Amino acid sequence: MDSVSVLTSRTTDVAQSDGNQGKNQLRVGRLVKAHGLKGALKLELYTDNPERRFVPGAEFTLQVPEASPWHGKSITVREYRVMNGNPVVFFEGVDDREGAEALVRAILWIDQDADEPEDDAWYDHQLVGLDVVRDDVVIGKLVRVEHLPAQDLLIVKPSTGSSQGDEVMVPFVEAIVPAVDIAAGRVIVTPPAGLFEELAEADETNGQGDTAE
């Protein structure tokens, strides 16, 4: 079986690498809702560069259920706009609300040149094993990355305050993971209160329970 090259990003996923063409498939958005009566769709963006990715004529591969009439097909951008603060896209051949409704929840993929990396993106193997640092203190080790439809999760094994086997799921978003320093071997996190402390508190409670008469 060919190896799969997976890139992790705060906003973007890269799936299987095409060794013949030197390209990856880059996930750049999800169609979340029909907008208006002329075929427009609201976008959930997985790219930092929507104006570059959604230019007229850009072609996307669609990830849709097998039962969808769009399964196995691609689609071409006709127009991209920001309307009332929301990114909205129009596609060739989608001219009414009914057509747009058929595309709701589709995920959009586009070829990415191997020498054109997305900003703030790392391969999984670059992240696994890094120290997880909060307030200049190492609080754990990054043991794996999980790719979910909505976002990626960094799975962290805390170094203190937890029982063996406990893991913390950290959403890989800039508000919580503001910096990744591959050279220094660390990931900087600013987790919300309680994300790691709950494990420590549970561990202390379990310890007290073991000694109580």
C-alpha positions, 0 to 999 in steps of 0.5 A: 500500500502506498504511504499517505502523507498527512499535513496538520494545520490550524485551518487546513488538512492535506490528505493523500499525496499524489507521487506521480504529479507531486501534489497533495489534496488540500482541504480548503472548505466545507459548504454549510448552507444554501444562501439566497435563491441564485445558487450561492452557498455559505462556506466554512473556511479551512484555508488562510487564503480564501481570496487566492483559493476561491478565484473564478475558475478554481476547480475543486474535488468534492467529498460527498456521500456515495448516494449524492449526484455529485459523488466523484465529480468536481466543481468550478468556482464562478464567484467568491464574495464576503456577504454580511461577514460570511464567505459565500461562493457561487459555482458553475452550473449551480444556479438556484437554491435547489441546486445549492441544497444538493451540495450542503455539507460537501467538503472541497479539496484542491490540488496543492503543489508540493512546493507550495505549503500552506501557512501554519501547516505541519506533517503529523510526524513533525508534531508527534513527540514534541514537548507541550509547553504552557507558561514556559513549563513542559506539561506533557508530550504530544503523542498523536494527532487526530483528524476530525471533520471540524478540526484537528486535535492534538492528543497530549500525554500529561507529564504530571498530575495524571494517572497512567493512560490519561490523555488530553485532547487539545483543539489545534486552533490558534487561540489554544495553540499559538505557536509550534516550534519544530526546531526547539521541539515544542508546542506552546499551548494556552489552554482554557482553565481546567483542560489539564487541571481536571486530570490533576484534580481527579488524580488527587481525589483518587489518591485520597480515596485509596487512603481513606478508611 
